[in-house]
Amino acid sequence: MRIVAKFGGTSVADGDRINRAADSIAAAVEAGHEVAVVVSAMGGTTDVLLDEMKFDATEADRAEIVSMGERTSVRMLKGALEARGIDAEFLEPGRDNWPIITDEYGEVDVDVTRARAEDCAESMANGVVPVITGFLAEDHDGTITTLGRGGSDTTAVMLGNYMAADEVVIVTDVEGVMTGDPNVVEGARNVGEITVDELRNLSFRGAEVVAPSALTYKTGDLEVRVVHHQHGDLLTGGTNIEGEFENLIDLQERELACITVAGRSIRNQPGVLSRLSATLSEAGINVETNSSGLDSITFYVDCEDAKEAETVLHERVVEDEILSSVTLEEGIAVVRVAGGELQDKSGAVNNVLGPLAEEHIYIHDVVTSATSISVFVDWEERERALELLRDVF
């Protein structure tokens, strides 16, 4: 099996942890597996380097300076592996066999990087363990660049993809994906499996497990697993991340209605959304989605449920002194744009809404998540809106 193992900063924070990392790599190699290693800067090193730049450094100088954290880590881990009889080499920008190349826009040059990653995989097949600096890249002129926040995760999953690896193992300071933040909630436990879409949504909303940018490189055939550095085993445990992102533009086939409940400063009134949602649930009415403003909450439901939904919500409005009125609008369609790279691109929402605005298609509402944008338009305009967005994406 071909494995790419990524060790985060806390996993190589000191000599003892570097030794533990080396032991786990050596065990995998001795079990007959091909292993490549991606290493972050030793815990806290990058922050120290950034804090000590008491001057206006150019982007090129900043990249060179912060790269010293990763450059030190790969040398330390390579040395630890050699001490265990493992044939290892460290790879960093500037070396002939460095794999990750960016273009003039700072984006990864896929063709060149893939070819270099395949060369790296050949050395793995010959028993060599490449120890690669995470986070860093190099442009065609040899200038050091970086892959941005979470760049070491991105390095690992990208190379796992381009090397045709069987699995990427993210070694970090959490017990895989947890049901909640163990520092905040009691009884948090490990989640054995989670989909890439679920994790990406959590990552964009603050969960620091795997960088969202890394997940865009995951394919259905590439296994990705998150384990704690204390586990000491690259081959078992942790949380499996399943599936892959699919770029999709689709039109909901059923006609929707929107029901808006108004009330003064609803957003500042705890429990209003819960009470209204419970009212619809008790009536057996499914909510497609909802949106809210300062003084209103809107529910989108199937048109066939619209009259009943309006009736039961009106009953709740009459009973609740916070609420003032309910209104119903039918004939609405929803077009969804979803994709793994959607939120990595600046202006993603504008790219969706712009073509519709240019064609004077009225937009009733826009609801976004970490991986999708839902646009609500008139039912009669649904096919035209779908065609326009397919042309763009």
ZAMI-609820 format. One record per residue (C-alpha): x, y, z; residue number from 1; residue in one letter. Coordinates in Angstrom, 2 decimals. Each point is the difference from the previous one (the first is absolute). Layout:
! ZAMI-609820
+---------+---------+---------+-----+------+
!       u !       v !       w ! pos ! code !
+---------+---------+---------+-----+------+
!       X !       Y !       Z ! NUM !    A !
...
+---------+---------+---------+-----+------+
//
This chain:
! ZAMI-609820
+---------+---------+---------+-----+------+
!       u !       v !       w ! pos ! code !
+---------+---------+---------+-----+------+
!    0.00 !    0.00 !    0.00 !   1 !    M !
!    1.19 !    3.53 !   -0.79 !   2 !    R !
!   -0.50 !    2.46 !    2.87 !   3 !    I !
!    0.54 !    3.73 !    0.34 !   4 !    V !
!    0.26 !    0.95 !    3.69 !   5 !    A !
!   -0.26 !    3.62 !    1.08 !   6 !    K !
!    1.34 !    0.99 !    3.42 !   7 !    F !
!   -1.30 !    3.30 !    1.35 !   8 !    G !
!    2.02 !    2.39 !    2.12 !   9 !    G !
!   -1.11 !   -1.51 !    3.32 !  10 !    T !
!    0.92 !   -3.47 !   -1.30 !  11 !    S !
!    3.65 !    1.04 !   -0.43 !  12 !    V !
!    0.13 !    2.67 !    2.71 !  13 !    A !
!    3.08 !   -1.44 !    1.75 !  14 !    D !
!    2.53 !   -2.80 !   -0.16 !  15 !    G !
!   -2.23 !   -2.54 !    1.73 !  16 !    D !
!   -2.84 !    0.57 !   -2.44 !  17 !    R !
!    2.36 !   -0.12 !   -2.97 !  18 !    I !
!    1.20 !   -3.38 !    1.28 !  19 !    N !
!   -3.61 !   -1.20 !    0.34 !  20 !    R !
!   -0.72 !    1.15 !   -3.53 !  21 !    A !
!    3.11 !   -1.76 !   -1.30 !  22 !    A !
!   -0.98 !   -3.21 !    1.81 !  23 !    D !
!   -3.44 !   -0.01 !   -1.64 !  24 !    S !
!    1.49 !    0.63 !   -3.45 !  25 !    I !
!    2.64 !   -2.69 !    0.47 !  26 !    A !
!   -2.66 !   -2.50 !    1.10 !  27 !    A !
!   -2.03 !    0.66 !   -3.15 !  28 !    A !
!    3.07 !   -0.36 !   -2.22 !  29 !    V !
!    1.06 !   -3.22 !    1.74 !  30 !    E !
!   -3.53 !   -1.33 !   -0.57 !  31 !    A !
!    0.63 !    0.35 !   -3.74 !  32 !    G !
!   -1.74 !    3.28 !   -0.76 !  33 !    H !
!    1.29 !    2.88 !   -2.13 !  34 !    E !
!   -0.07 !    3.20 !    2.05 !  35 !    V !
!    0.44 !    3.69 !   -0.79 !  36 !    A !
!   -0.04 !    2.51 !    2.85 !  37 !    V !
!   -1.17 !    3.62 !    0.06 !  38 !    V !
!    1.17 !    2.02 !    3.00 !  39 !    V !
!   -1.12 !    3.31 !    1.47 !  40 !    S !
!    2.28 !    2.33 !    1.91 !  41 !    A !
!    0.71 !   -1.12 !    3.57 !  42 !    M !
!   -2.82 !    1.25 !    2.22 !  43 !    G !
!   -0.06 !    3.78 !    0.31 !  44 !    G !
!    3.06 !    0.61 !   -2.19 !  45 !    T !
!   -1.86 !    1.81 !   -2.79 !  46 !    T !
!   -1.73 !    2.33 !    2.47 !  47 !    D !
!    3.33 !    0.83 !    1.64 !  48 !    V !
!    1.59 !    0.79 !   -3.36 !  49 !    L !
!   -2.91 !    2.21 !   -1.00 !  50 !    L !
!   -0.02 !    1.80 !    3.36 !  51 !    D !
!    3.70 !    0.74 !   -0.24 !  52 !    E !
!   -0.30 !    1.71 !   -3.38 !  53 !    M !
!    0.01 !    3.54 !    1.40 !  54 !    K !
!    0.39 !    1.47 !   -3.45 !  55 !    F !
!   -1.90 !    0.32 !   -3.27 !  56 !    D !
!    1.06 !   -3.15 !   -1.79 !  57 !    A !
!   -0.83 !   -0.67 !   -3.63 !  58 !    T !
!   -2.20 !   -2.99 !   -0.77 !  59 !    E !
!    3.04 !   -1.83 !   -1.36 !  60 !    A !
!    2.02 !    0.67 !    3.16 !  61 !    D !
!   -2.90 !   -1.00 !    2.26 !  62 !    R !
!   -0.37 !   -3.30 !   -1.84 !  63 !    A !
!    3.74 !   -0.68 !    0.26 !  64 !    E !
!    0.05 !    0.77 !    3.72 !  65 !    I !
!   -3.06 !   -2.02 !    1.01 !  66 !    V !
!    1.21 !   -2.91 !   -2.13 !  67 !    S !
!    2.76 !   -0.55 !    2.54 !  68 !    M !
!   -2.45 !   -1.69 !    2.35 !  69 !    G !
!   -0.88 !   -2.72 !   -2.50 !  70 !    E !
!    3.57 !   -0.24 !   -1.23 !  71 !    R !
!    1.16 !   -0.79 !    3.55 !  72 !    T !
!   -2.76 !   -2.57 !    0.55 !  73 !    S !
!    0.80 !   -2.05 !   -3.09 !  74 !    V !
!    3.67 !   -0.16 !    0.92 !  75 !    R !
!   -0.82 !   -1.11 !    3.55 !  76 !    M !
!   -2.41 !   -2.71 !   -1.12 !  77 !    L !
!    2.24 !   -1.18 !   -2.83 !  78 !    K !
!    2.83 !   -0.39 !    2.51 !  79 !    G !
!   -2.25 !   -1.94 !    2.39 !  80 !    A !
!   -0.99 !   -2.38 !   -2.80 !  81 !    L !
!    3.60 !   -0.53 !   -1.10 !  82 !    E !
!    0.85 !   -0.84 !    3.62 !  83 !    A !
!   -2.57 !   -2.81 !   -0.26 !  84 !    R !
!    1.54 !   -1.39 !   -3.16 !  85 !    G !
!   -2.65 !    1.52 !   -2.30 !  86 !    I !
!    1.21 !    1.40 !   -3.32 !  87 !    D !
!   -1.45 !    3.52 !    0.01 !  88 !    A !
!    0.59 !    3.31 !   -1.79 !  89 !    E !
!   -1.37 !    3.43 !    0.75 !  90 !    F !
!   -1.63 !    2.07 !   -2.72 !  91 !    L !
!   -0.30 !    3.78 !    0.15 !  92 !    E !
!   -0.37 !    2.83 !   -2.51 !  93 !    P !
!    3.21 !    0.52 !   -1.93 !  94 !    G !
!    0.87 !   -3.68 !   -0.34 !  95 !    R !
!   -0.17 !   -1.57 !   -3.45 !  96 !    D !
!   -2.58 !   -2.56 !    1.10 !  97 !    N !
!   -2.30 !    2.49 !    1.76 !  98 !    W !
!   -3.55 !   -0.86 !   -1.15 !  99 !    P !
!   -2.40 !    2.93 !    0.54 ! 100 !    I !
!    0.22 !    2.76 !   -2.58 ! 101 !    I !
!   -2.25 !    3.06 !   -0.24 ! 102 !    T !
!   -0.70 !    2.23 !   -2.98 ! 103 !    D !
!    0.14 !    3.78 !   -0.34 ! 104 !    E !
!   -3.36 !    0.32 !    1.75 ! 105 !    Y !
!    1.10 !   -1.96 !    3.05 ! 106 !    G !
!   -2.16 !   -2.99 !   -0.99 ! 107 !    E !
!    1.37 !   -3.54 !   -0.11 ! 108 !    V !
!    1.26 !   -0.94 !   -3.47 ! 109 !    D !
!   -1.83 !   -3.31 !   -0.12 ! 110 !    V !
!    1.78 !   -1.57 !   -2.97 ! 111 !    D !
!    3.51 !    0.72 !    1.26 ! 112 !    V !
!   -0.80 !   -0.88 !    3.61 ! 113 !    T !
!   -1.68 !   -3.25 !   -0.98 ! 114 !    R !
!    3.01 !   -1.04 !   -2.10 ! 115 !    A !
!    2.43 !    0.81 !    2.82 ! 116 !    R !
!   -2.20 !   -1.81 !    2.53 ! 117 !    A !
!    0.08 !   -3.08 !   -2.22 ! 118 !    E !
!    3.80 !    0.17 !   -0.02 ! 119 !    D !
!   -0.10 !    0.17 !    3.78 ! 120 !    C !
!   -2.24 !   -3.07 !    0.07 ! 121 !    A !
!    2.59 !   -1.89 !   -2.03 ! 122 !    E !
!    2.61 !    0.60 !    2.68 ! 123 !    S !
!   -2.50 !   -1.26 !    2.60 ! 124 !    M !
!   -0.36 !   -3.20 !   -2.03 ! 125 !    A !
!    3.77 !   -0.38 !    0.31 ! 126 !    N !
!   -0.18 !    0.10 !    3.81 ! 127 !    G !
!    0.74 !    3.69 !    0.61 ! 128 !    V !
!   -2.16 !    2.03 !    2.42 ! 129 !    V !
!   -0.32 !    3.60 !   -1.26 ! 130 !    P !
!   -0.35 !    2.46 !    2.89 ! 131 !    V !
!   -1.66 !    3.05 !   -1.52 ! 132 !    I !
!   -0.46 !    3.51 !    1.37 ! 133 !    T !
!   -3.69 !    0.76 !    0.37 ! 134 !    G !
!   -1.57 !    3.39 !   -0.77 ! 135 !    F !
!    2.76 !    1.04 !   -2.42 ! 136 !    L !
!    0.17 !    0.16 !   -3.78 ! 137 !    A !
!    2.28 !    1.46 !   -2.64 ! 138 !    E !
!   -0.83 !    1.94 !   -3.15 ! 139 !    D !
!    1.55 !   -0.53 !   -3.43 ! 140 !    H !
!    2.66 !    2.60 !    0.80 ! 141 !    D !
!    1.09 !   -1.84 !    3.14 ! 142 !    G !
!   -1.57 !    2.47 !    2.43 ! 143 !    T !
!   -1.53 !   -1.54 !    3.13 ! 144 !    I !
!   -3.78 !    0.32 !    0.24 ! 145 !    T !
!   -2.50 !   -1.41 !    2.48 ! 146 !    T !
!   -3.29 !   -1.88 !   -0.20 ! 147 !    L !
!   -1.80 !    2.16 !    2.55 ! 148 !    G !
!   -1.74 !   -0.88 !    3.24 ! 149 !    R !
!   -0.03 !   -3.73 !    0.63 ! 150 !    G !
!    2.58 !   -0.41 !   -2.74 ! 151 !    G !
!    1.61 !   -3.11 !    1.47 ! 152 !    S !
!   -3.33 !   -1.85 !   -0.18 ! 153 !    D !
!   -0.33 !    1.18 !   -3.58 ! 154 !    T !
!    3.51 !   -1.21 !   -0.79 ! 155 !    T !
!   -0.77 !   -3.46 !    1.35 ! 156 !    A !
!   -3.35 !   -0.60 !   -1.70 ! 157 !    V !
!    1.15 !    1.56 !   -3.26 ! 158 !    M !
!    3.09 !   -2.21 !   -0.14 ! 159 !    L !
!   -2.04 !   -3.00 !    1.07 ! 160 !    G !
!   -2.23 !    0.66 !   -2.99 ! 161 !    N !
!    2.82 !    0.58 !   -2.48 ! 162 !    Y !
!    2.12 !   -2.90 !    1.30 ! 163 !    M !
!   -2.94 !   -2.41 !   -0.34 ! 164 !    A !
!    0.28 !   -0.77 !    3.72 ! 165 !    A !
!   -2.44 !   -2.35 !    1.66 ! 166 !    D !
!   -0.34 !    2.08 !    3.15 ! 167 !    E !
!    0.91 !    3.34 !    1.55 ! 168 !    V !
!    0.38 !   -0.03 !    3.79 ! 169 !    V !
!   -0.27 !    3.38 !    1.73 ! 170 !    I !
!    1.82 !   -0.25 !    3.34 ! 171 !    V !
!   -1.08 !    2.82 !    2.28 ! 172 !    T !
!   -0.88 !    0.94 !    3.58 ! 173 !    D !
!   -3.65 !   -1.09 !   -0.09 ! 174 !    V !
!   -1.55 !   -3.45 !    0.26 ! 175 !    E !
!   -1.28 !    0.13 !   -3.55 ! 176 !    G !
!   -3.31 !    1.81 !   -0.48 ! 177 !    V !
!   -1.94 !    0.42 !    3.22 ! 178 !    M !
!   -3.73 !    0.40 !    0.64 ! 179 !    T !
!    0.85 !    3.37 !    1.56 ! 180 !    G !
!    2.94 !    2.01 !    1.31 ! 181 !    D !
!    1.21 !   -2.03 !    3.02 ! 182 !    P !
!    1.28 !    3.25 !    1.54 ! 183 !    N !
!   -3.55 !    1.35 !    0.01 ! 184 !    V !
!   -2.47 !   -2.88 !    0.26 ! 185 !    V !
!    0.03 !   -3.03 !    2.27 ! 186 !    E !
!   -0.24 !   -3.49 !   -1.43 ! 187 !    G !
!    1.44 !    0.87 !   -3.43 ! 188 !    A !
!    0.95 !   -3.18 !   -1.81 ! 189 !    R !
!    1.77 !   -1.01 !   -3.17 ! 190 !    N !
!   -1.95 !   -0.29 !   -3.24 ! 191 !    V !
!    1.16 !   -3.10 !   -1.84 ! 192 !    G !
!   -1.10 !    1.20 !   -3.44 ! 193 !    E !
!   -1.02 !    3.33 !   -1.49 ! 194 !    I !
!   -0.65 !    1.11 !   -3.57 ! 195 !    T !
!    2.18 !    2.55 !   -1.71 ! 196 !    V !
!   -2.99 !    2.35 !   -0.35 ! 197 !    D !
!   -0.82 !   -0.21 !    3.70 ! 198 !    E !
!    3.60 !    0.66 !    1.00 ! 199 !    L !
!    0.42 !    2.86 !   -2.44 ! 200 !    R !
!   -3.06 !    1.74 !    1.42 ! 201 !    N !
!    1.38 !   -0.46 !    3.53 ! 202 !    L !
!    3.45 !    1.20 !   -1.07 ! 203 !    S !
!   -1.35 !    3.18 !   -1.57 ! 204 !    F !
!   -1.92 !    0.68 !    3.20 ! 205 !    R !
!    2.95 !   -0.28 !    2.35 ! 206 !    G !
!    0.84 !   -3.69 !    0.50 ! 207 !    A !
!    3.79 !   -0.29 !   -0.29 ! 208 !    E !
!    0.41 !   -3.59 !   -1.13 ! 209 !    V !
!    0.93 !    0.00 !   -3.69 ! 210 !    V !
!    0.41 !    3.18 !   -2.03 ! 211 !    A !
!   -2.90 !    0.48 !   -2.45 ! 212 !    P !
!    2.46 !    0.70 !   -2.82 ! 213 !    S !
!    1.47 !   -3.49 !    0.46 ! 214 !    A !
!   -3.34 !   -1.73 !   -0.42 ! 215 !    L !
!   -0.40 !    1.26 !   -3.56 ! 216 !    T !
!    2.78 !   -2.41 !   -1.02 ! 217 !    Y !
!   -1.66 !   -3.05 !    1.50 ! 218 !    K !
!   -1.39 !   -2.54 !   -2.43 ! 219 !    T !
!   -2.35 !   -2.88 !    0.64 ! 220 !    G !
!    2.88 !   -2.46 !   -0.34 ! 221 !    D !
!    2.33 !    1.87 !    2.36 ! 222 !    L !
!   -0.54 !   -0.84 !    3.65 ! 223 !    E !
!    0.63 !    2.80 !    2.50 ! 224 !    V !
!    0.21 !   -0.69 !    3.72 ! 225 !    R !
!    0.65 !    2.23 !    3.03 ! 226 !    V !
!    1.82 !   -1.42 !    3.04 ! 227 !    V !
!    1.48 !    1.39 !    3.22 ! 228 !    H !
!    3.79 !    0.20 !    0.19 ! 229 !    H !
!   -0.05 !   -1.97 !    3.27 ! 230 !    Q !
!   -1.62 !   -2.93 !   -1.81 ! 231 !    H !
!    3.39 !   -0.91 !   -1.48 ! 232 !    G !
!   -1.44 !   -2.12 !   -2.82 ! 233 !    D !
!   -0.43 !    1.21 !   -3.59 ! 234 !    L !
!   -1.97 !   -3.06 !   -1.05 ! 235 !    L !
!   -2.99 !   -0.02 !    2.37 ! 236 !    T !
!   -2.37 !    2.19 !    2.02 ! 237 !    G !
!   -1.34 !    3.51 !   -0.29 ! 238 !    G !
!   -2.73 !    1.33 !   -2.27 ! 239 !    T !
!   -0.45 !   -1.00 !   -3.63 ! 240 !    N !
!   -1.04 !    2.80 !   -2.37 ! 241 !    I !
!   -2.15 !   -1.45 !   -2.74 ! 242 !    E !
!   -1.06 !    1.02 !   -3.50 ! 243 !    G !
!    1.01 !    2.89 !   -2.20 ! 244 !    E !
!   -1.42 !    3.34 !   -1.08 ! 245 !    F !
!   -2.17 !    0.07 !   -3.08 ! 246 !    E !
!   -0.52 !    3.16 !   -1.96 ! 247 !    N !
!   -3.71 !    0.24 !   -0.57 ! 248 !    L !
!   -2.54 !    2.47 !   -1.33 ! 249 !    I !
!   -3.50 !   -1.27 !    0.45 ! 250 !    D !
!   -3.58 !    1.20 !   -0.09 ! 251 !    L !
!   -2.45 !   -1.21 !    2.62 ! 252 !    Q !
!   -2.82 !   -1.66 !   -1.90 ! 253 !    E !
!   -2.77 !    0.95 !    2.43 ! 254 !    R !
!   -1.53 !    3.44 !    0.14 ! 255 !    E !
!    0.50 !    1.77 !    3.30 ! 256 !    L !
!   -1.85 !    2.61 !    1.99 ! 257 !    A !
!    1.51 !    2.42 !    2.46 ! 258 !    C !
!   -1.78 !    0.83 !    3.24 ! 259 !    I !
!    1.26 !    3.04 !    1.87 ! 260 !    T !
!   -0.77 !    0.65 !    3.66 ! 261 !    V !
!    0.59 !    3.56 !    1.15 ! 262 !    A !
!    0.60 !    1.27 !    3.52 ! 263 !    G !
!    1.95 !    2.77 !    1.64 ! 264 !    R !
!    3.69 !   -0.84 !    0.52 ! 265 !    S !
!   -0.60 !   -3.73 !   -0.48 ! 266 !    I !
!    3.73 !   -0.59 !   -0.28 ! 267 !    R !
!    0.45 !    1.21 !    3.58 ! 268 !    N !
!   -2.77 !   -2.21 !    1.40 ! 269 !    Q !
!    1.27 !   -3.44 !    1.12 ! 270 !    P !
!   -2.15 !   -2.98 !   -0.97 ! 271 !    G !
!   -2.10 !    1.58 !   -2.76 ! 272 !    V !
!    1.53 !   -2.08 !   -2.81 ! 273 !    L !
!   -0.30 !   -3.13 !    2.13 ! 274 !    S !
!   -3.71 !    0.59 !    0.71 ! 275 !    R !
!   -0.86 !    0.71 !   -3.62 ! 276 !    L !
!    2.00 !   -2.98 !   -1.27 ! 277 !    S !
!   -1.64 !   -2.26 !    2.58 ! 278 !    A !
!   -3.43 !    1.17 !   -1.17 ! 279 !    T !
!    0.77 !   -1.06 !   -3.57 ! 280 !    L !
!    1.56 !   -3.27 !    1.16 ! 281 !    S !
!   -3.06 !   -0.91 !    2.07 ! 282 !    E !
!   -2.12 !    0.53 !   -3.11 ! 283 !    A !
!    2.25 !   -2.36 !   -1.96 ! 284 !    G !
!    1.26 !    2.77 !   -2.28 ! 285 !    I !
!    3.59 !   -0.22 !   -1.24 ! 286 !    N !
!    2.02 !    3.22 !   -0.17 ! 287 !    V !
!    2.22 !    0.18 !   -3.08 ! 288 !    E !
!    2.04 !    2.79 !    1.57 ! 289 !    T !
!   -0.49 !    3.22 !    1.91 ! 290 !    N !
!    1.51 !    3.46 !    0.17 ! 291 !    S !
!   -0.39 !    2.86 !    2.43 ! 292 !    S !
!    0.30 !    3.73 !    0.36 ! 293 !    G !
!   -0.20 !    2.27 !    3.02 ! 294 !    L !
!   -3.81 !    0.08 !   -0.06 ! 295 !    D !
!   -0.98 !   -3.12 !   -1.95 ! 296 !    S !
!    0.54 !   -3.70 !   -0.50 ! 297 !    I !
!   -0.72 !   -1.66 !   -3.37 ! 298 !    T !
!   -0.70 !   -3.69 !   -0.53 ! 299 !    F !
!    0.09 !   -1.68 !   -3.41 ! 300 !    Y !
!   -2.37 !   -2.97 !   -0.30 ! 301 !    V !
!   -1.57 !   -2.05 !   -2.80 ! 302 !    D !
!   -2.84 !    1.85 !   -1.68 ! 303 !    C !
!   -2.40 !   -2.84 !    0.82 ! 304 !    E !
!    0.65 !    0.65 !    3.72 ! 305 !    D !
!   -0.17 !    3.78 !   -0.27 ! 306 !    A !
!   -3.60 !    0.65 !    1.07 ! 307 !    K !
!    0.24 !   -2.30 !    3.01 ! 308 !    E !
!    3.35 !    1.51 !    0.97 ! 309 !    A !
!   -1.46 !    3.48 !   -0.18 ! 310 !    E !
!   -2.96 !   -1.06 !    2.13 ! 311 !    T !
!    1.99 !   -1.62 !    2.81 ! 312 !    V !
!    2.53 !    2.83 !    0.08 ! 313 !    L !
!   -2.81 !    2.54 !    0.16 ! 314 !    H !
!   -1.33 !   -1.78 !    3.07 ! 315 !    E !
!    3.42 !    0.33 !    1.59 ! 316 !    R !
!    0.19 !    3.70 !   -0.96 ! 317 !    V !
!   -3.33 !    0.71 !    1.68 ! 318 !    V !
!    1.15 !   -1.74 !    3.19 ! 319 !    E !
!    3.46 !    1.63 !    0.16 ! 320 !    D !
!    0.17 !    3.67 !    0.94 ! 321 !    E !
!    3.45 !    0.33 !   -1.55 ! 322 !    I !
!   -1.34 !   -0.84 !   -3.48 ! 323 !    L !
!   -2.17 !    2.27 !   -2.11 ! 324 !    S !
!   -0.91 !   -1.56 !   -3.36 ! 325 !    S !
!    0.53 !   -2.82 !   -2.51 ! 326 !    V !
!   -0.03 !    0.17 !   -3.78 ! 327 !    T !
!    0.22 !   -2.57 !   -2.81 ! 328 !    L !
!    1.60 !    0.22 !   -3.45 ! 329 !    E !
!   -0.19 !   -2.90 !   -2.43 ! 330 !    E !
!    1.70 !   -0.77 !   -3.31 ! 331 !    G !
!    3.65 !   -0.16 !    1.10 ! 332 !    I !
!    2.82 !   -2.20 !   -1.29 ! 333 !    A !
!    3.43 !   -0.67 !    1.46 ! 334 !    V !
!    3.22 !   -0.52 !   -1.97 ! 335 !    V !
!    2.98 !   -1.32 !    1.93 ! 336 !    R !
!    3.66 !    0.37 !   -0.87 ! 337 !    V !
!    2.24 !   -2.31 !    2.01 ! 338 !    A !
!    3.62 !   -0.97 !   -0.26 ! 339 !    G !
!    3.15 !   -0.75 !    1.94 ! 340 !    G !
!    1.84 !    3.12 !   -1.17 ! 341 !    E !
!   -2.92 !    2.42 !    0.21 ! 342 !    L !
!    1.02 !    1.74 !    3.22 ! 343 !    Q !
!    3.69 !    0.06 !   -0.91 ! 344 !    D !
!   -0.72 !    2.49 !   -2.75 ! 345 !    K !
!   -0.43 !    3.69 !    0.73 ! 346 !    S !
!   -3.25 !    1.46 !   -1.31 ! 347 !    G !
!   -1.73 !   -3.40 !   -0.10 ! 348 !    A !
!   -3.42 !    1.42 !    0.90 ! 349 !    V !
!    0.39 !    2.83 !   -2.51 ! 350 !    N !
!    0.96 !   -2.52 !   -2.69 ! 351 !    N !
!   -3.35 !   -1.71 !    0.60 ! 352 !    V !
!   -2.18 !    3.09 !    0.33 ! 353 !    L !
!    1.66 !    2.16 !   -2.65 ! 354 !    G !
!   -1.21 !   -1.90 !   -3.08 ! 355 !    P !
!   -3.57 !   -0.08 !    1.37 ! 356 !    L !
!    0.03 !    3.72 !    0.70 ! 357 !    A !
!    1.30 !    0.74 !   -3.50 ! 358 !    E !
!   -2.99 !   -1.86 !   -1.43 ! 359 !    E !
!   -2.41 !    1.80 !    2.37 ! 360 !    H !
!   -1.04 !   -3.19 !    1.79 ! 361 !    I !
!   -1.53 !    0.98 !    3.32 ! 362 !    Y !
!    1.64 !   -1.70 !    2.99 ! 363 !    I !
!   -2.32 !   -0.64 !    2.93 ! 364 !    H !
!    2.66 !   -1.27 !    2.37 ! 365 !    D !
!    3.53 !   -1.38 !    0.25 ! 366 !    V !
!    1.02 !   -2.60 !    2.58 ! 367 !    V !
!    3.65 !   -1.04 !    0.29 ! 368 !    T !
!    1.91 !   -2.72 !    1.80 ! 369 !    S !
!    3.68 !   -0.88 !   -0.04 ! 370 !    A !
!   -0.38 !   -2.06 !   -3.19 ! 371 !    T !
!   -3.13 !    1.24 !   -1.77 ! 372 !    S !
!   -1.99 !    3.03 !   -1.07 ! 373 !    I !
!   -3.79 !   -0.28 !   -0.38 ! 374 !    S !
!   -1.74 !    2.65 !   -2.10 ! 375 !    V !
!   -3.78 !    0.42 !    0.15 ! 376 !    F !
!   -1.63 !    1.34 !   -3.18 ! 377 !    V !
!   -3.45 !    0.16 !   -1.60 ! 378 !    D !
!   -1.27 !   -3.42 !   -1.05 ! 379 !    W !
!   -0.43 !    1.21 !   -3.60 ! 380 !    E !
!    3.67 !    1.07 !   -0.11 ! 381 !    E !
!    1.42 !   -3.26 !    1.33 ! 382 !    R !
!    1.21 !   -1.52 !   -3.27 ! 383 !    E !
!    1.59 !    3.22 !   -1.19 ! 384 !    R !
!    1.77 !    0.46 !    3.34 ! 385 !    A !
!    1.27 !   -3.59 !   -0.11 ! 386 !    L !
!    1.31 !    0.44 !   -3.55 ! 387 !    E !
!    1.79 !    3.24 !    0.86 ! 388 !    L !
!    1.79 !   -1.52 !    3.00 ! 389 !    L !
!    1.00 !   -3.09 !   -1.93 ! 390 !    R !
!    1.57 !    2.23 !   -2.63 ! 391 !    D !
!    2.02 !    1.78 !    2.70 ! 392 !    V !
!    1.14 !   -3.04 !    1.98 ! 393 !    F !
+---------+---------+---------+-----+------+
//
